[in-house]
């Protein structure tokens, strides 16, 4: 089975998709508040004090998720926003990778640590080495890695070879397991 065939298979498999926004957001909250925090002390010596809050978006025009840094003085927590509008196209296998990227140990931990410490520790890729997540979340991780690599190809295609938006999108869909809403 090729990467493209596998990606198409998991992208359409109902067991990896949600049919209601409440269940989607609840599972994101469980990862962010219960699953990930238990493992952080195994990997990081100094966990920043800054709080991480989750908020739900429901917009057809917003990205899947994003992070907003908290206030330097701690008066406002960092916020991990999750868009539940397209709940039927947010694969379960992308949730762990997305949460690790946006929350802890991603943007939230990085930003909070840099605000609280004069030194920024080296922690890139440490989660992969510690078997922090299992399949199918690992599929989401590798899909996002492919996404980052594909962006280089797509950027070159668009600017040097006059690709259309459709050609760029088709390339991303063919070479990653990302949901089409995340490619558009």
LOMAR-400313 format. One record per atom (N, C-alpha, C): residue in one letter; y, x, z; residue number from 1; atom name. Coordinates in steps of 0.05 Angstrom, whole numbers, plus 5000, padded with zeros to 4 digits. Layout:
<sites>
SITE   residuo      v      u      w   num   atomo
SITE         A      Y      X      Z   NUM      CA
...
</sites>
This chain:
<sites>
SITE   residuo      v      u      w   num   atomo
SITE         X   4976   5017   5000     1       N
SITE         X   5000   5000   5000     1      CA
SITE         X   5025   5018   5000     1       C
SITE         X   5043   5013   4982     2       N
SITE         X   5068   5029   4980     2      CA
SITE         X   5087   5021   5002     2       C
SITE         X   5108   5037   5007     3       N
SITE         X   5129   5030   5026     3      CA
SITE         X   5142   5004   5018     3       C
SITE         X   5147   5001   4993     4       N
SITE         X   5160   4977   4983     4      CA
SITE         X   5143   4952   4988     4       C
SITE         X   5117   4954   4983     5       N
SITE         X   5099   4932   4988     5      CA
SITE         X   5097   4925   5017     5       C
SITE         X   5094   4946   5034     6       N
SITE         X   5093   4941   5063     6      CA
SITE         X   5119   4929   5073     6       C
SITE         X   5141   4939   5064     7       N
SITE         X   5167   4928   5072     7      CA
SITE         X   5170   4899   5065     7       C
SITE         X   5162   4892   5041     8       N
SITE         X   5163   4864   5032     8      CA
SITE         X   5144   4847   5049     8       C
SITE         X   5121   4857   5055     9       N
SITE         X   5102   4842   5071     9      CA
SITE         X   5113   4836   5099     9       C
SITE         X   5123   4856   5113    10       N
SITE         X   5133   4851   5140    10      CA
SITE         X   5159   4835   5140    10       C
SITE         X   5175   4839   5120    11       N
SITE         X   5200   4824   5118    11      CA
SITE         X   5196   4794   5116    11       C
SITE         X   5173   4786   5104    12       N
SITE         X   5168   4757   5100    12      CA
SITE         X   5148   4745   5121    12       C
SITE         X   5137   4762   5138    13       N
SITE         X   5116   4753   5156    13      CA
SITE         X   5129   4737   5179    13       C
SITE         X   5122   4712   5182    14       N
SITE         X   5134   4694   5201    14      CA
SITE         X   5131   4703   5230    14       C
SITE         X   5110   4719   5236    15       N
SITE         X   5107   4728   5264    15      CA
SITE         X   5129   4747   5272    15       C
SITE         X   5143   4758   5254    16       N
SITE         X   5165   4777   5260    16      CA
SITE         X   5192   4764   5259    16       C
SITE         X   5194   4738   5255    17       N
SITE         X   5220   4724   5252    17      CA
SITE         X   5223   4703   5273    17       C
SITE         X   5248   4694   5277    18       N
SITE         X   5255   4673   5296    18      CA
SITE         X   5262   4648   5282    18       C
SITE         X   5257   4626   5295    19       N
SITE         X   5265   4600   5284    19      CA
SITE         X   5287   4587   5300    19       C
SITE         X   5296   4600   5322    20       N
SITE         X   5319   4589   5336    20      CA
SITE         X   5335   4612   5349    20       C
SITE         X   5361   4609   5350    21       N
SITE         X   5379   4630   5360    21      CA
SITE         X   5375   4636   5389    21       C
SITE         X   5368   4616   5405    22       N
SITE         X   5365   4620   5434    22      CA
SITE         X   5342   4640   5440    22       C
SITE         X   5320   4637   5426    23       N
SITE         X   5297   4655   5430    23      CA
SITE         X   5304   4683   5421    23       C
SITE         X   5319   4686   5399    24       N
SITE         X   5327   4712   5390    24      CA
SITE         X   5345   4725   5411    24       C
SITE         X   5365   4712   5420    25       N
SITE         X   5383   4724   5440    25      CA
SITE         X   5369   4730   5466    25       C
SITE         X   5351   4712   5475    26       N
SITE         X   5336   4717   5499    26      CA
SITE         X   5319   4742   5497    26       C
SITE         X   5307   4747   5474    27       N
SITE         X   5291   4771   5471    27      CA
SITE         X   5308   4796   5470    27       C
SITE         X   5332   4794   5458    28       N
SITE         X   5350   4817   5458    28      CA
SITE         X   5359   4823   5487    28       C
SITE         X   5365   4802   5502    29       N
SITE         X   5373   4806   5530    29      CA
SITE         X   5350   4819   5546    29       C
SITE         X   5326   4810   5542    30       N
SITE         X   5303   4822   5556    30      CA
SITE         X   5301   4852   5550    30       C
SITE         X   5304   4859   5525    31       N
SITE         X   5303   4888   5518    31      CA
SITE         X   5325   4903   5532    31       C
SITE         X   5349   4893   5530    32       N
SITE         X   5373   4907   5540    32      CA
SITE         X   5375   4908   5571    32       C
SITE         X   5367   4886   5584    33       N
SITE         X   5370   4884   5613    33      CA
SITE         X   5345   4892   5628    33       C
SITE         X   5321   4889   5616    34       N
SITE         X   5297   4893   5631    34      CA
SITE         X   5279   4916   5621    34       C
SITE         X   5275   4918   5595    35       N
SITE         X   5257   4937   5584    35      CA
SITE         X   5269   4966   5583    35       C
SITE         X   5291   4968   5569    36       N
SITE         X   5303   4995   5565    36      CA
SITE         X   5312   5008   5591    36       C
SITE         X   5326   4994   5609    37       N
SITE         X   5336   5007   5634    37      CA
SITE         X   5314   5020   5651    37       C
SITE         X   5290   5009   5650    38       N
SITE         X   5268   5021   5665    38      CA
SITE         X   5261   5049   5656    38       C
SITE         X   5265   5055   5631    39       N
SITE         X   5257   5081   5620    39      CA
SITE         X   5279   5101   5620    39       C
SITE         X   5304   5093   5623    40       N
SITE         X   5326   5112   5621    40      CA
SITE         X   5325   5135   5641    40       C
SITE         X   5318   5129   5667    41       N
SITE         X   5317   5151   5686    41      CA
SITE         X   5295   5172   5680    41       C
SITE         X   5275   5165   5664    42       N
SITE         X   5255   5184   5656    42      CA
SITE         X   5265   5204   5635    42       C
SITE         X   5287   5197   5622    43       N
SITE         X   5297   5213   5600    43      CA
SITE         X   5324   5226   5606    43       C
SITE         X   5340   5212   5622    44       N
SITE         X   5367   5222   5628    44      CA
SITE         X   5371   5227   5657    44       C
SITE         X   5383   5250   5664    45       N
SITE         X   5388   5257   5692    45      CA
SITE         X   5412   5241   5703    45       C
SITE         X   5432   5238   5687    46       N
SITE         X   5456   5224   5695    46      CA
SITE         X   5461   5199   5679    46       C
SITE         X   5457   5176   5691    47       N
SITE         X   5462   5150   5678    47      CA
SITE         X   5490   5142   5685    47       C
SITE         X   5507   5138   5665    48       N
SITE         X   5535   5129   5671    48      CA
SITE         X   5536   5103   5687    48       C
SITE         X   5557   5100   5702    49       N
SITE         X   5560   5076   5719    49      CA
SITE         X   5570   5052   5703    49       C
SITE         X   5581   5057   5680    50       N
SITE         X   5593   5035   5664    50      CA
SITE         X   5572   5013   5658    50       C
SITE         X   5580   4989   5661    51       N
SITE         X   5562   4966   5656    51      CA
SITE         X   5561   4959   5627    51       C
SITE         X   5538   4948   5619    52       N
SITE         X   5534   4938   5591    52      CA
SITE         X   5529   4908   5593    52       C
SITE         X   5545   4894   5577    53       N
SITE         X   5543   4865   5576    53      CA
SITE         X   5534   4856   5548    53       C
SITE         X   5519   4835   5546    54       N
SITE         X   5511   4824   5520    54      CA
SITE         X   5527   4799   5515    54       C
SITE         X   5536   4796   5490    55       N
SITE         X   5549   4771   5482    55      CA
SITE         X   5537   4762   5455    55       C
SITE         X   5536   4737   5452    56       N
SITE         X   5525   4724   5428    56      CA
SITE         X   5547   4716   5409    56       C
SITE         X   5543   4723   5384    57       N
SITE         X   5560   4714   5362    57      CA
SITE         X   5544   4694   5345    57       C
SITE         X   5558   4676   5332    58       N
SITE         X   5544   4659   5312    58      CA
SITE         X   5563   4656   5289    58       C
SITE         X   5561   4675   5271    59       N
SITE         X   5579   4675   5248    59      CA
SITE         X   5564   4683   5223    59       C
SITE         X   5567   4668   5201    60       N
SITE         X   5554   4675   5176    60      CA
SITE         X   5565   4700   5164    60       C
SITE         X   5588   4709   5173    61       N
SITE         X   5602   4732   5160    61      CA
SITE         X   5602   4757   5177    61       C
SITE         X   5591   4756   5200    62       N
SITE         X   5591   4780   5218    62      CA
SITE         X   5565   4796   5213    62       C
SITE         X   5566   4821   5220    63       N
SITE         X   5543   4839   5218    63      CA
SITE         X   5522   4830   5239    63       C
SITE         X   5499   4841   5237    64       N
SITE         X   5477   4834   5255    64      CA
SITE         X   5484   4839   5285    64       C
SITE         X   5495   4863   5290    65       N
SITE         X   5501   4871   5317    65      CA
SITE         X   5522   4893   5316    65       C
SITE         X   5537   4895   5338    66       N
SITE         X   5556   4918   5341    66      CA
SITE         X   5563   4921   5370    66       C
SITE         X   5575   4944   5376    67       N
SITE         X   5582   4951   5404    67      CA
SITE         X   5612   4955   5406    67       C
SITE         X   5623   4946   5428    68       N
SITE         X   5651   4950   5435    68      CA
SITE         X   5652   4965   5461    68       C
SITE         X   5665   4988   5461    69       N
SITE         X   5666   5005   5485    69      CA
SITE         X   5682   4991   5508    69       C
SITE         X   5673   4997   5532    70       N
SITE         X   5686   4986   5556    70      CA
SITE         X   5712   5001   5562    70       C
SITE         X   5726   4990   5581    71       N
SITE         X   5752   5003   5590    71      CA
SITE         X   5746   5029   5605    71       C
SITE         X   5764   5048   5601    72       N
SITE         X   5761   5074   5614    72      CA
SITE         X   5760   5071   5645    72       C
SITE         X   5776   5053   5656    73       N
SITE         X   5777   5049   5685    73      CA
SITE         X   5755   5032   5696    73       C
SITE         X   5737   5022   5679    74       N
SITE         X   5714   5006   5687    74      CA
SITE         X   5721   4977   5691    74       C
SITE         X   5745   4968   5685    75       N
SITE         X   5753   4940   5689    75      CA
SITE         X   5740   4921   5668    75       C
SITE         X   5730   4932   5646    76       N
SITE         X   5717   4916   5626    76      CA
SITE         X   5692   4931   5617    76       C
SITE         X   5669   4917   5618    77       N
SITE         X   5644   4931   5610    77      CA
SITE         X   5642   4935   5580    77       C
SITE         X   5625   4953   5572    78       N
SITE         X   5618   4955   5544    78      CA
SITE         X   5603   4930   5536    78       C
SITE         X   5608   4921   5511    79       N
SITE         X   5595   4896   5502    79      CA
SITE         X   5578   4901   5477    79       C
SITE         X   5554   4892   5478    80       N
SITE         X   5535   4893   5456    80      CA
SITE         X   5535   4865   5445    80       C
SITE         X   5546   4861   5421    81       N
SITE         X   5547   4835   5408    81      CA
SITE         X   5523   4832   5389    81       C
SITE         X   5510   4809   5391    82       N
SITE         X   5487   4803   5373    82      CA
SITE         X   5494   4777   5358    82       C
SITE         X   5492   4778   5332    83       N
SITE         X   5497   4754   5316    83      CA
SITE         X   5471   4738   5313    83       C
SITE         X   5471   4714   5323    84       N
SITE         X   5447   4697   5322    84      CA
SITE         X   5448   4677   5299    84       C
SITE         X   5468   4678   5282    85       N
SITE         X   5471   4658   5261    85      CA
SITE         X   5447   4659   5241    85       C
SITE         X   5440   4683   5233    86       N
SITE         X   5417   4686   5214    86      CA
SITE         X   5392   4693   5230    86       C
SITE         X   5386   4677   5250    87       N
SITE         X   5363   4683   5267    87      CA
SITE         X   5337   4685   5252    87       C
SITE         X   5335   4671   5230    88       N
SITE         X   5310   4671   5214    88      CA
SITE         X   5307   4695   5196    88       C
SITE         X   5327   4713   5197    89       N
SITE         X   5325   4737   5181    89      CA
SITE         X   5331   4762   5198    89       C
SITE         X   5328   4760   5224    90       N
SITE         X   5330   4783   5242    90      CA
SITE         X   5302   4789   5251    90       C
SITE         X   5289   4809   5239    91       N
SITE         X   5262   4815   5246    91      CA
SITE         X   5259   4826   5274    91       C
SITE         X   5237   4818   5287    92       N
SITE         X   5232   4827   5314    92      CA
SITE         X   5228   4858   5314    92       C
SITE         X   5217   4869   5293    93       N
SITE         X   5211   4897   5292    93      CA
SITE         X   5236   4915   5291    93       C
SITE         X   5259   4903   5285    94       N
SITE         X   5285   4918   5285    94      CA
SITE         X   5299   4916   5312    94       C
SITE         X   5291   4899   5329    95       N
SITE         X   5307   4893   5354    95      CA
SITE         X   5308   4917   5373    95       C
SITE         X   5286   4931   5377    96       N
SITE         X   5287   4954   5396    96      CA
SITE         X   5304   4976   5385    96       C
SITE         X   5301   4983   5359    97       N
SITE         X   5317   5004   5347    97      CA
SITE         X   5347   4996   5348    97       C
SITE         X   5353   4972   5341    98       N
SITE         X   5381   4962   5341    98      CA
SITE         X   5392   4964   5369    98       C
SITE         X   5377   4955   5389    99       N
SITE         X   5386   4956   5417    99      CA
SITE         X   5389   4984   5428    99       C
SITE         X   5371   5002   5420   100       N
SITE         X   5373   5030   5428   100      CA
SITE         X   5398   5043   5415   100       C
SITE         X   5404   5035   5391   101       N
SITE         X   5427   5046   5376   101      CA
SITE         X   5453   5036   5387   101       C
SITE         X   5455   5009   5392   102       N
SITE         X   5481   4998   5401   102      CA
SITE         X   5485   5000   5431   102       C
SITE         X   5464   4996   5446   103       N
SITE         X   5467   4996   5476   103      CA
SITE         X   5460   5023   5488   103       C
SITE         X   5439   5023   5505   104       N
SITE         X   5429   5047   5517   104      CA
SITE         X   5404   5056   5503   104       C
SITE         X   5401   5080   5496   105       N
SITE         X   5418   5103   5501   105      CA
SITE         X   5438   5109   5479   105       C
SITE         X   5444   5089   5463   106       N
SITE         X   5462   5093   5440   106      CA
SITE         X   5491   5093   5446   106       C
SITE         X   5506   5077   5431   107       N
SITE         X   5535   5077   5433   107      CA
SITE         X   5545   5073   5462   107       C
SITE         X   5532   5055   5477   108       N
SITE         X   5542   5049   5504   108      CA
SITE         X   5538   5074   5522   108       C
SITE         X   5515   5085   5522   109       N
SITE         X   5510   5108   5539   109      CA
SITE         X   5527   5132   5530   109       C
SITE         X   5528   5136   5505   110       N
SITE         X   5544   5159   5494   110      CA
SITE         X   5573   5156   5501   110       C
SITE         X   5584   5132   5496   111       N
SITE         X   5613   5128   5502   111      CA
SITE         X   5619   5128   5531   111       C
SITE         X   5601   5116   5547   112       N
SITE         X   5605   5115   5576   112      CA
SITE         X   5603   5143   5588   112       C
SITE         X   5583   5158   5578   113       N
SITE         X   5580   5185   5589   113      CA
SITE         X   5604   5203   5582   113       C
SITE         X   5614   5200   5558   114       N
SITE         X   5637   5217   5550   114      CA
SITE         X   5661   5209   5566   114       C
SITE         X   5663   5184   5575   115       N
SITE         X   5686   5176   5591   115      CA
SITE         X   5682   5186   5620   115       C
SITE         X   5658   5188   5630   116       N
SITE         X   5653   5195   5658   116      CA
SITE         X   5647   5225   5662   116       C
SITE         X   5642   5240   5642   117       N
SITE         X   5634   5268   5645   117      CA
SITE         X   5649   5286   5626   117       C
SITE         X   5657   5310   5636   118       N
SITE         X   5671   5328   5618   118      CA
SITE         X   5652   5341   5597   118       C
SITE         X   5626   5339   5602   119       N
SITE         X   5606   5350   5583   119      CA
SITE         X   5590   5327   5571   119       C
SITE         X   5584   5329   5546   120       N
SITE         X   5567   5309   5533   120      CA
SITE         X   5539   5321   5530   120       C
SITE         X   5518   5310   5542   121       N
SITE         X   5492   5322   5541   121      CA
SITE         X   5478   5319   5513   121       C
SITE         X   5460   5337   5509   122       N
SITE         X   5445   5336   5485   122      CA
SITE         X   5422   5316   5489   122       C
SITE         X   5421   5294   5474   123       N
SITE         X   5399   5275   5478   123      CA
SITE         X   5390   5262   5452   123       C
SITE         X   5400   5273   5430   124       N
SITE         X   5392   5262   5405   124      CA
SITE         X   5362   5265   5399   124       C
SITE         X   5350   5244   5391   125       N
SITE         X   5322   5242   5384   125      CA
SITE         X   5302   5244   5407   125       C
SITE         X   5312   5245   5432   126       N
SITE         X   5295   5248   5455   126      CA
SITE         X   5277   5223   5458   126       C
SITE         X   5287   5200   5451   127       N
SITE         X   5271   5175   5454   127      CA
SITE         X   5246   5176   5437   127       C
SITE         X   5248   5187   5413   128       N
SITE         X   5225   5188   5396   128      CA
SITE         X   5203   5206   5408   128       C
SITE         X   5211   5228   5421   129       N
SITE         X   5193   5246   5433   129      CA
SITE         X   5178   5235   5458   129       C
SITE         X   5190   5215   5470   130       N
SITE         X   5179   5203   5495   130      CA
SITE         X   5163   5178   5490   130       C
SITE         X   5157   5172   5465   131       N
SITE         X   5141   5147   5459   131      CA
SITE         X   5154   5123   5472   131       C
SITE         X   5180   5121   5470   132       N
SITE         X   5195   5100   5483   132      CA
SITE         X   5188   5072   5473   132       C
SITE         X   5181   5070   5448   133       N
SITE         X   5174   5044   5437   133      CA
SITE         X   5149   5046   5421   133       C
SITE         X   5136   5023   5418   134       N
SITE         X   5111   5022   5403   134      CA
SITE         X   5115   5005   5378   134       C
SITE         X   5094   5004   5361   135       N
SITE         X   5095   4986   5338   135      CA
SITE         X   5096   4958   5348   135       C
SITE         X   5110   4939   5336   136       N
SITE         X   5123   4942   5310   136      CA
SITE         X   5152   4952   5311   136       C
SITE         X   5162   4958   5336   137       N
SITE         X   5190   4968   5338   137      CA
SITE         X   5193   4994   5324   137       C
SITE         X   5172   5010   5323   138       N
SITE         X   5174   5036   5309   138      CA
SITE         X   5179   5031   5279   138       C
SITE         X   5169   5009   5268   139       N
SITE         X   5174   5002   5240   139      CA
SITE         X   5204   4998   5236   139       C
SITE         X   5217   4984   5255   140       N
SITE         X   5246   4980   5253   140      CA
SITE         X   5260   5007   5255   140       C
SITE         X   5251   5025   5272   141       N
SITE         X   5264   5051   5274   141      CA
SITE         X   5262   5066   5248   141       C
SITE         X   5239   5067   5236   142       N
SITE         X   5236   5081   5211   142      CA
SITE         X   5251   5067   5188   142       C
SITE         X   5253   5041   5189   143       N
SITE         X   5268   5027   5169   143      CA
SITE         X   5298   5034   5171   143       C
SITE         X   5308   5037   5195   144       N
SITE         X   5336   5045   5199   144      CA
SITE         X   5340   5074   5190   144       C
SITE         X   5320   5091   5195   145       N
SITE         X   5322   5118   5185   145      CA
SITE         X   5324   5118   5154   145       C
SITE         X   5307   5102   5142   146       N
SITE         X   5307   5100   5113   146      CA
SITE         X   5334   5088   5103   146       C
SITE         X   5344   5069   5119   147       N
SITE         X   5370   5057   5112   147      CA
SITE         X   5392   5078   5111   147       C
SITE         X   5392   5096   5131   148       N
SITE         X   5413   5117   5131   148      CA
SITE         X   5410   5136   5107   148       C
SITE         X   5385   5142   5100   149       N
SITE         X   5380   5160   5077   149      CA
SITE         X   5388   5145   5051   149       C
SITE         X   5381   5120   5050   150       N
SITE         X   5387   5104   5026   150      CA
SITE         X   5417   5101   5021   150       C
SITE         X   5432   5100   5043   151       N
SITE         X   5461   5097   5040   151      CA
SITE         X   5473   5121   5024   151       C
SITE         X   5461   5144   5027   152       N
SITE         X   5470   5168   5012   152      CA
SITE         X   5465   5164   4982   152       C
SITE         X   5441   5153   4976   153       N
SITE         X   5434   5148   4948   153      CA
SITE         X   5452   5126   4936   153       C
SITE         X   5455   5105   4951   154       N
SITE         X   5471   5082   4942   154      CA
SITE         X   5500   5091   4938   154       C
SITE         X   5511   5106   4956   155       N
SITE         X   5539   5116   4953   155      CA
SITE         X   5542   5132   4928   155       C
SITE         X   5523   5149   4922   156       N
SITE         X   5524   5165   4898   156      CA
SITE         X   5521   5147   4873   156       C
SITE         X   5502   5128   4875   157       N
SITE         X   5498   5109   4853   157      CA
SITE         X   5523   5093   4847   157       C
SITE         X   5536   5083   4867   158       N
SITE         X   5560   5067   4864   158      CA
SITE         X   5584   5083   4852   158       C
SITE         X   5588   5107   4863   159       N
SITE         X   5611   5122   4856   159      CA
SITE         X   5608   5142   4832   159       C
SITE         X   5584   5152   4829   160       N
SITE         X   5579   5171   4807   160      CA
SITE         X   5566   5159   4783   160       C
SITE         X   5550   5138   4787   161       N
SITE         X   5535   5126   4765   161      CA
SITE         X   5542   5097   4759   161       C
SITE         X   5564   5088   4771   162       N
SITE         X   5575   5061   4767   162      CA
SITE         X   5554   5039   4771   162       C
SITE         X   5538   5042   4792   163       N
SITE         X   5519   5020   4799   163      CA
SITE         X   5535   4995   4806   163       C
SITE         X   5523   4973   4801   164       N
SITE         X   5534   4947   4810   164      CA
SITE         X   5526   4943   4839   164       C
SITE         X   5539   4924   4852   165       N
SITE         X   5532   4917   4879   165      CA
SITE         X   5503   4907   4880   165       C
SITE         X   5495   4892   4860   166       N
SITE         X   5468   4882   4858   166      CA
SITE         X   5447   4905   4857   166       C
SITE         X   5453   4925   4840   167       N
SITE         X   5435   4948   4838   167      CA
SITE         X   5433   4963   4865   167       C
SITE         X   5456   4966   4878   168       N
SITE         X   5456   4979   4904   168      CA
SITE         X   5439   4964   4924   168       C
SITE         X   5443   4938   4925   169       N
SITE         X   5428   4921   4943   169      CA
SITE         X   5398   4921   4937   169       C
SITE         X   5391   4920   4911   170       N
SITE         X   5363   4921   4903   170      CA
SITE         X   5350   4947   4912   170       C
SITE         X   5365   4969   4909   171       N
SITE         X   5354   4995   4918   171      CA
SITE         X   5348   4995   4948   171       C
SITE         X   5367   4984   4964   172       N
SITE         X   5363   4982   4993   172      CA
SITE         X   5339   4965   5000   172       C
SITE         X   5336   4942   4987   173       N
SITE         X   5314   4924   4993   173      CA
SITE         X   5287   4937   4985   173       C
SITE         X   5287   4951   4962   174       N
SITE         X   5263   4963   4952   174      CA
SITE         X   5254   4986   4970   174       C
SITE         X   5272   5000   4984   175       N
SITE         X   5266   5024   4998   175      CA
SITE         X   5267   5022   5029   175       C
SITE         X   5273   4999   5039   176       N
SITE         X   5273   4995   5068   176      CA
SITE         X   5260   4968   5075   176       C
SITE         X   5255   4964   5101   177       N
SITE         X   5244   4938   5110   177      CA
SITE         X   5266   4921   5122   177       C
SITE         X   5291   4928   5117   178       N
SITE         X   5314   4913   5127   178      CA
SITE         X   5314   4885   5116   178       C
SITE         X   5322   4866   5133   179       N
SITE         X   5326   4839   5123   179      CA
SITE         X   5348   4838   5103   179       C
SITE         X   5346   4822   5083   180       N
SITE         X   5366   4821   5061   180      CA
SITE         X   5394   4815   5071   180       C
SITE         X   5397   4799   5093   181       N
SITE         X   5423   4794   5104   181      CA
SITE         X   5436   4819   5114   181       C
SITE         X   5421   4839   5123   182       N
SITE         X   5432   4864   5133   182      CA
SITE         X   5439   4883   5110   182       C
SITE         X   5429   4878   5087   183       N
SITE         X   5435   4895   5064   183      CA
SITE         X   5460   4884   5050   183       C
SITE         X   5463   4858   5050   184       N
SITE         X   5486   4846   5036   184      CA
SITE         X   5511   4853   5051   184       C
</sites>
